[in-house]
């Protein structure tokens, strides 16, 4: 039997890849990161995280959340 590339079938006719995307559970910790009050950098990062989530870019949202968690919060009046 010749492989059917369009259907993702192997030589024996069994699928070698899932036909539908697999959704893995997300660890909520990846999105944690509370912006410090009055910190302009944190405010900008929080806005960037919200935009990434609105566009469905979870990878960017995780990255920005990590930046917020690791940022040395500087308060500016």
N, C-alpha and C positions, 0 to 999 in steps of 0.2 A: 504494500500500500504506500502510495506517495504521500508525504506530509501535506496537509491542507493548511497553508500559511494563513489564509484569511480567517480560519476558525480557530487557530492556535492549537491544532491537534498534532500529536506526535505520530510516528510510524504505526503505532498500534491503535490509533484512533482515540486515545485518551488525551484530555486536555493537559498541557504541561504548564499552563499559566491560568490563573483565575480569569473567568470571562468578565467578571465585574470587579470594580476597584474594591480593595479591602480597606475599611476604616478602622484604624487602631485607636484605642482609648488615649486621651490626652492627659498627661499629668498636670493638674491645675497649678502645681508649683512653678511650671515653666512660665506662666503669665503673671506670677506674683512680682511685686515690686511697687512699693508705695512711694510716690513722689514726695519729697520733702516740701513743706509749705514754704512759699516765698523763694524757692530756688528756680531760677529761670531755665536752667538746663533740664531739671526734672520736669518742669512744665512742658517744655518743648518735646522731650522724650515721651511723656505721657500722651501728648497729642499725636505724635508719630505712631505710637502703639495703637491708639484708637483707629487711626486711618488704615493701618496695616490690617487690623481685624475687620474693618468695614469692607476692605477689598479681598478678604479671605486669604491674606498672606500671613499664615501662622508662623512661618519661619522668621520673617522680619519681626513679628510681634514678640517672639521668644527672644530674639537678639536684643531688641530694645528693652525688654523687661530685665534682661541680664545687665544691661548698661545702667538702668535705674538702680538695681540692687547693689551694684558695685561702685556707683558714683559717690564721690565724697561730697555730700550735700553741703552747699555753701548758701547760707541765708543772706539774702539781700533785701533790705527794707524798701 
